[in-house]
Amino acid sequence: MNSNTEPVLTAAGITGVVMAVLNVPVVMGWVTLDATQLAAINAAVLSVVGLVFAIWARNRVTPL
């Protein structure tokens, strides 16, 4: 996967990794959050990260 030829795929992959890493401490029991708190954090982070990477990817896509 080359970020120069597949920027949207790269952005989606990075977003997925960020979300997974944020959830590991909760799953491992290192941080105690209830389901509502975790869902709110996930929604907020996904919104921001998704927007940032969407803008980043859009600037790298060339029209046909």
Sequence and secondary structure as in RCSB ss.txt:
>XXXX:A:sequence
MNSNTEPVLTAAGITGVVMAVLNVPVVMGWVTLDATQLAAINAAVLSVVGLVFAIWARNRVTPL
>XXXX:A:secstr
  TTT HHHHHHHHHHHHHHHHHHHHHTTSS   HHHHHHHHHHHHHHHHHHHHHHHHTT    
